[in-house]
Amino acid sequence: MTPEELTARVREGVPLAGALGIEVLRGDAASALLRLPPSPLSLRPGATASGPALLTLADVAIWVPELLATGAADLTRTANLQIALLRPAGDKGVLAEVRIVRRGRTSLYAEVWMRAEGEEKPCAHVTSTWMRAAAGP
């Protein structure tokens, strides 16, 4: 899938990602790079990216490599997502780099590093465990 196709897929699957304007810049079965553009919808008082916007960005970022690894099957669900907000991102766009650390038969573990565009230091770090859902009838 191209970055444009992945962007359309995540916006369809997570409408909030579309509302926030999240876009996929690149992705493969083990990693991805996504962008949250600056928007009044994603900012909190103090003109910095809000926690809910960053959590959404991280969750969607983890989904991209899983979509690519499974041929776009949607059989995983977030079981745990932990975020450490390290510094304000400001009102710039935010880049999220995800890496699948471990992909097992029934679960996967991933980490996401986020930074404001143009910045070297991270603004947030996320770790997450996802579980595979049982195939339904």
C-alpha positions in Angstrom: 0.0 0.0 0.0 1.2 3.5 -0.8 1.4 6.2 2.0 -1.8 7.8 0.4 -3.6 4.5 0.6 -2.5 3.9 4.1 -3.6 7.4 5.1 -7.1 6.8 3.6 -7.3 3.4 5.4 -6.5 4.7 8.8 -8.8 7.7 8.3 -11.6 5.3 7.4 -10.9 2.9 10.2 -10.4 5.7 12.8 -12.5 8.7 11.9 -10.8 10.8 14.6 -7.5 10.3 12.7 -9.2 11.9 9.7 -10.6 14.8 11.7 -7.1 15.4 13.1 -5.6 15.2 9.6 -3.1 12.4 10.5 -1.1 11.3 7.5 1.1 8.3 6.8 4.5 9.4 5.4 6.0 5.9 5.1 5.4 2.4 6.4 6.4 -1.2 6.3 5.6 -4.3 8.3 8.1 -3.3 11.1 7.9 0.5 11.3 6.2 3.6 10.1 6.4 7.4 10.2 3.2 9.4 10.6 2.5 13.2 10.9 0.0 15.1 12.9 -0.3 18.5 11.3 -0.8 21.6 13.4 -4.5 22.3 13.8 -6.7 24.1 16.3 -8.5 20.8 16.8 -5.3 19.1 18.2 -4.1 22.0 20.4 -4.8 22.4 24.1 -4.6 25.7 26.0 -1.1 27.0 25.9 -0.9 26.3 22.1 0.6 22.8 22.3 -0.5 19.4 21.0 -3.0 17.9 23.3 -2.5 14.5 25.1 -5.6 13.0 23.3 -4.3 14.0 19.9 -0.9 12.5 20.7 -2.5 9.3 22.0 -4.5 9.0 18.8 -1.4 9.6 16.7 0.5 6.8 18.6 -2.4 4.3 18.3 -2.8 4.9 14.6 0.9 4.8 14.0 1.1 1.3 15.6 -1.8 0.1 13.4 0.0 0.9 10.2 2.8 -1.7 10.4 0.2 -4.3 11.5 -2.0 -3.5 8.5 1.0 -4.0 6.2 2.1 -7.2 8.0 -1.4 -8.8 7.8 -2.4 -7.7 4.3 -4.8 -5.1 5.8 -6.6 -7.6 8.0 -7.9 -5.8 11.1 -7.5 -8.5 13.8 -5.6 -6.7 16.5 -6.9 -4.5 19.3 -5.0 -2.1 21.7 -4.7 -3.9 25.0 -2.4 -1.3 26.7 -1.0 2.0 25.7 1.3 4.1 28.0 2.5 7.5 27.1 5.2 9.6 28.7 4.8 13.3 27.8 8.4 14.5 27.9 8.1 18.2 26.8 5.5 20.3 25.1 5.4 19.8 21.3 4.3 23.4 20.7 2.0 24.3 17.8 4.1 22.7 15.1 3.3 19.4 13.4 4.3 16.2 15.3 6.1 13.3 13.8 5.6 9.8 15.2 8.1 7.0 14.5 6.8 3.6 15.4 8.8 0.4 15.7 7.3 -3.1 16.2 9.6 -4.5 18.9 8.0 -7.9 19.0 5.3 -9.6 16.9 4.1 -12.9 18.4 1.3 -15.3 17.5 -1.3 -13.6 19.7 0.2 -10.2 20.5 2.6 -7.5 19.5 4.6 -4.9 21.4 5.5 -1.6 19.9 7.1 1.7 20.8 6.6 5.2 19.4 8.9 8.2 19.6 7.3 11.6 18.9 8.9 14.9 18.2 7.8 18.3 17.0 8.7 19.0 13.4 12.1 20.6 13.2 13.1 19.4 16.7 15.6 16.8 17.6 14.5 16.0 21.1 11.4 13.8 21.6 8.2 15.3 23.0 6.6 11.9 23.9 7.4 8.2 24.2 4.7 5.5 23.9 4.8 1.8 24.6 1.9 -0.4 23.7 0.7 -4.0 23.6 -1.9 -5.2 21.1 -3.7 -8.5 21.2 -5.1 -10.4 18.2 -8.8 -10.8 18.3 -10.3 -14.2 17.8 -11.7 -14.7 14.3 -15.4 -14.1 14.4 -18.2 -16.1 12.8 
